[in-house]
Amino acid sequence: MPFSNKLDATNLTVISAPERMSSIIRSPGGKHRLARDLVNLAPFNVKEYRELFAGSAAVAFRMARMGRTRKIWINDLDPGIANKWTVVRDDPAGLMRVLLSLHDRFGAGSKELFDLAIQMVDSDDRTEAAAGFYTRNHLSMYGANGMSSYAPSHPRDGRGLRPIHINYIPQFSAWLQGAKITNLDYREVLDAPGAGVMCFIDPPYAQVGKAMYPFGEADLEELARHVRASSHACLVTVDDSPANRVAFSDMRPIVHAFTSNMGNIHKSAELVCANYTTPDRVPWIGVTAQSPFDLRRAWPD
Ligand SMILES: C[S@@+](CC[C@H](N)C(=O)[O-])C[C@H]1O[C@@H](n2cnc3c(N)ncnc32)[C@H](O)[C@@H]1O
């Protein structure tokens, strides 16, 4: 594919990403809006931060920009996601070159561009595959990665492929310098030894795993057992359900209610759980932390 050659690694400019911009891709169930509050729940002294189900890696980037860790490991079972972050780290100029060239040819988006992006995702060229992944992500409903059709409204309403967003790639690349990026099952990352490690664990919601993500699901009861046995500080977000309230009851879950725009706009809730004592209770939660006993009683038998 004939991509223009205007950019190379020597003329990249790091443009500060706006506060509200948590990542350059979206992910269904992504923690874009919650990232800052989750960082406030991190232990005080994190020597290494691991994000086991990275998706958009919104919390990892927030940890980096708030200077809360110097060592980052992001992981996702989806090889397209792992490749995407690897290319952002190692070849931001190449990635921008392909994306800007696509924008020159197709503008903010069209079905034709979406179909081309789908083909590019399978390219043997890692940078081209990452550009395809980015483009498909920006043109899909909910930012679904390969699980949704083209969203024709995106290019019209300010989303789609935009140079203003593409130009922030060097900033996100800078935050990823030195980061480890893997494509493993979460258990391998959780079990790997380390000192002063914090793991952020945001698995697919129960029931929606296969419908929303092309790779992987997680058995949340097994995940709870794994977290309980881990020597690392683990912060976990799971959907609020009777089963999860029981499975994570000893991790003092906090209920976070929010409005979801997945499918019909509806009220939803998730549990924020930790296997360590969190530094603070953050205001957005409305301090609904309850003892395990209270939590079990919150649901009729
Ligand atoms: C809820 S999303 C994570 C969203 C992310 N926290 C964010 O802010 O964008 C779940 C992610 O887990 C990944 N995944 C599913 N099963 C996995 C597994 N067994 N190990 C590692 N990653 C997995 C999916 O590919 C998906 O990207």
The ligand as an ORCA input file, in Angstrom:
! r2SCAN-3c Opt
* xyz 0 1
  C     -13.424     -5.339     29.850
  S     -12.197     -5.391     28.604
  C     -10.914     -4.477     29.333
  C     -11.151     -3.021     29.212
  C      -9.997     -2.172     29.709
  N      -9.854     -2.211     31.136
  C     -10.153     -0.755     29.239
  O     -10.143      0.191     30.049
  O     -10.266     -0.542     28.028
  C     -11.643     -7.033     28.704
  C     -10.412     -7.382     27.854
  O      -9.952     -8.645     28.310
  C      -9.386     -9.360     27.227
  N      -9.376    -10.777     27.654
  C     -10.417    -11.647     27.655
  N     -10.049    -12.820     28.220
  C      -8.757    -12.672     28.603
  C      -7.825    -13.522     29.280
  N      -8.166    -14.778     29.651
  N      -6.595    -13.057     29.555
  C      -6.240    -11.798     29.169
  N      -7.072    -10.935     28.513
  C      -8.315    -11.376     28.249
  C     -10.273     -9.010     26.049
  O      -9.577     -9.168     24.825
  C     -10.620     -7.537     26.362
  O      -9.751     -6.668     25.687
*
